[in-house]
Every structure is written in structure tokens, then in C-alpha cells.
């Protein structure tokens, strides 16, 4: 009844179905890995909110190159770790990161290098500020001065952002669109750590004009939905092949012959007794 499955045509359809199902399973597994990775990121973000801060070098290796170079990036399992570090701000090399949105308002994140006792620096994201009143979203704001002297910073270790874009100096300030640490390091006269610190609080206290940059969780459940979707598609392709094969087998066996149409006009008319 199913000998036709051994014909070249049906063997070809079987091979195509198996390849398609295998690709869908692979895509589902890939999305499962992304789901696990994003879940781990969310767990680190949540853990960092309550953990005691560790010394900076416990989470972010110190740079070993010369001026204008960036150190190693933080390990994945060390990102979003809460750290503390003491140094002196370098306001001469302040960095404005434009096009950043907080509460549906486009403004700037302000990065300032914190010079450490070993001669290296780490970029500190001091927070978000809006553009100057009545000005466009790209107009540089009035940035409150960084405190002088020793400053103790507590914050989260964040990886360098992908991409980059141009880094320009405008009105005495570096300006960029992305926090790409290796690219920013080339503009600075000292070695820079390979990640940056997103400020939670500092001593002396930060100027109240700065707003905290919100930390968003990754949408890991979207990836889980893709896992289910791809695996369902794989199962449906196999079930679909089996359904088509069964229908063909029944047709070949004469079990699914089309019914002859009924000629209602040829049927006798029932008599009506009085």
C-alpha cells in the first residue's frame, strides 16, 4: 500500500521534508541559546541591584597598553556587576553621547573619565540630561561640573556598545552616538578600561540635574516564543508529509474514490394517497 514511498519522487519529497525539519529544529535550538543567554543577563541585572559592590578590578581587568588604548572587555558573567572605585574626574575629556532617550525625551548621556591611582582611567556614565531649553535635540546641554578631588563611584559594569560611529570634539567636548569604548579610548591621553561604569551613586553626591539611566531587561520571552514556533513548524512539516502520504495511499487503494453524483430528477416521485 505504501510502496510508492520508495519511488524517486516520494523519496525526494521525504528528503526535502527532513532537511526542512532539521533546519527548523536548528533554528529553534539557536533561539533557545539566545533565550538562555538573555535570561542570564536579566538575572545578573537583578542580582546587581542588591549585591554588595566589589572593587572595580574584580569585574573589569585593568588595561595593559599605552595611552589611547582600551583594556580587555568584561567577561559576560561580570557584566552588570556592582562595583566601587575611587579616582579623580577628568572634565577636560568629557564625552557627550547624543540621541539617548529617557521618558520619551531625547537628550544626552554624560561620560567622564575617572583617573585612577595606577595611571589608567575608567569611563563613568554620570547620567542623562536633557538638551538646553528651547534648543534642538542635538544642541549640547549645559553640563554641571564634575566634583574636584577624590570621588568614590558605585555603579554597574557595562560592556562597550557595538558599532561605533564618528567621535568628534565640539565646543571642547567629545561627542559621539555610541559608547564604543575602544573608539573613545583613541581620543584619550591614557589607557582606558574596556568597559564603562553606569553610575548608581557617588561621593561627593552627583548634581541633581542628572537623571539615572534606566536599565532595561532583555526580552528573553520573545526568544522562547521563537523556540516554540520553530519546533512546531518542524513537527508540522513531518505530520504534513505523513498526511499527504496516507491520502495518496488511500487513493491508490481505492478507498477514497469520489462519490457518484446523485441524480435527483431520476428518483421516483412518491405518490400522495388521499
N, C-alpha and C positions, 0 to 999 in steps of 0.2 A: 504493500500500500504506500510505503514511503520510499520506494526505490528511486523515485525521481530526484530525491535529495542528493543522489550521487552523480547527477548529470553535471556537466561543466557550468551550466547556467546557475543552478542552485548552489553549487559549491562556491561560485564566485560571490553570490549574494551572502552566503554564510561568512566567507572571509571578510567581506566588506562590513557586515554587521559586527563581527568580533573585533575588527580594528576600531570601528566607531565606538563600541562599548569600552574598549581598553583606553582609548583617548579620553573618554568621559570620566572613567574611573581615575585616570591620572590627574585630570583637571580637578576632580573632587579632592584627591589627596593633597594637591598643591594648595587648594583653598583651606584644607584642614590645617596644613602647616602654618598658613598665614593667620588663621584663627587662633592657633596656639600661641604664635608669636605676639599677636596683638593682645591676647589675654594676659600674657606675661607682662607686657608693658603696662596695662591697666593695673595689674597687681602691684607693680613697682611704684606707680604713681600713688596708689592708695597707701602703701606701706611708708612712702616717704613723708606723708602728711603727719605721721605720728612718731617716726623714728627719731632717736637722738642723733644730732648732727655728728658726722665723722670728720676728721681732718681731710682737707682737700686732696692730699696726695694718696689717701686710701682709695679714692674713687677715680682720680684723674692723674695719670702719670705726668711727671714733670717733663718739659721739653729738654732735649739734649743738644739741639742745634744752635746756630748763632742767631744774631738779630734778623728779624724778618722771616723767621721760620716758625712753624707750628709743631707742637708735640703730638704724640700718639692720641688717637681718638679714644674716648672712654669705651670700655668693654660694654657689650649690650646689657649685661647683668648689673652694671654700675650706673647706667643712666637713670635719672630721676632720684638718685641717692641724695639725701640731705647732707650737706657739708658745711663746714665753717672754715674761714680763712681770714687772716689779718694782713693788711698791707696799706699802701697809700695810693689814692686815686691819681691818675694822670689826666687831668682835664684837657691838656693840650692835644690829646689824641682821642677825644670823644667821638663816638660813632652814632649817627642818626640812621635808623632803619625805617624807611618810609613805607607807606601803604599798609600799615598794620591796623586792624580793626578791633575795637573793644566797644561793646554795647552799641553796635551798628554805626560807630563813628570811626572814620579813617584818621589815623594820626601817626605817631612815631614811637618806636621803642628806642630807648637811650642806653647805649652800651658805653661803659667807661673802663679802660684798662686799670686793673688793680695791681700795682707793682709790689712784688714780694721781696722778702729779705735776701733770697738767693739770686736776685737779678732778673728773674723771669716775671711774667705777668699773666693774669687770667682776665678774660673779658667778663664783666659783670653787667647783666641786663638789669638796670636800676628800675625799670618800669615803663609804663606807657604814658604819654602826654598828648593832648590834642594839638592841632595846628593853632597858629596865632589867631586870635579872634578876628572874624571878618575876612580871613585870608583863605586861599585855596588849600586843598589837601596836601599839596606839595611844598607849601611855604614853610620854611623852617620855623619851629617854635622858639620861644624864649625858654631855654633850659636852665633850671635852677642850678647854681654852682654846686659842685661836689664838695663835701666836707674836707677840710685840710687835716693833715696829721694822720695818725694811725686810725684805720677804720676796720672794724670786725664785721664781716659779712656772713650771713647764714642764708643758704639758698639751695636750689636743686641743680645737679649736674645735668646739662643738656648737650646732646650731640650737635655737631655742626650741621647746618642745613645743607641739603643737596642743591646742585645748581651753583649759582654764584651771581653773575651779572657784574656790571662795572662798579668799581669803587672810586668815587671822586671826592676831592676836597673842595668844599664850597663854603665860603664865608668862614674859613678857619676850622671847619668841622668835616670829618669824613662822613660820606653819605652813601648808602647802598640800599638794595632792595631785599637782600637775603643775608642771613647771618652765616656766611660761609667763612669759617674761622681761618682756614689756610690762605684764602684770598685776602682777608683783612690783615693777617699777620705780615704780609709783604709790605704793608704800609706803615708798620710799626717798628721802632728802633730797638726792639728787644725780643727775645724768644717768647712765644705765647703758647699757653696750654691748648691742647687740641679740641677741647670742648669749652663751653661757657657756663657761667653760673646764673641761674634765674633767681633774682633776689626775693627772699621771703622778708627779711628784716635786717637792719644793720645798726651798729653803734659807732658814732652818733646816729640818731634816727634820720631816716630819709625825709626829704621835703614832702609835705602832704599833697603837692600838686601831682606827684607820680601816682598812677593807678597800677595796682598789681596786674600783671599779665596773666590771664586765666589759663589754667592747664586743662586742656580738653582730653577726655578719654577717647581712645580709638574705637571705631565702630566694629568691634570684633564679631558681633552677631550678624552683620551683613555677610561676612565671610562664611559663617556657619550656614546661613541660608543658601549660599552658593554650593556648599558641600552637598547639602540635601538635594539641591536642584540637579547637579551633575550626576549624582549617583542614581537619582530617579530616572534621568534620561537614559543612563546605561541600562538599567533594568527594563525600561520600556522598549528599548531597541531590541533586546533579546526576546521579550514577550511578543513584540510585534512580528519578529521573524517566525516564531513558533506559531502564531495565529495564522499568518499567511500560508505557512506550510501545511497546517491542518486543513485549512479551507481548500487548498489545492488537492490534498489527498482525498477529501470527501468528494470533491468534484470528479476526480479521476475514477473513484469507486462508484459513481452514480448515485451517491447519497444526497446530493444537493442539486438534483435535476430541477429545472424550472417547472412550475406548475402550469398545466394547460389552462388557458383562459376558459371560463365558463360562459357558454352562450345562453344567456337568459331568455333570448327570444325563442330558442328551440325547446324550452321546457314546457310541458303541458299546462294549460291553464286550469286550475281547479274549478270544478263545477259548483254552482251555488244551488243548493236544494231549497225548495220552497216549502 
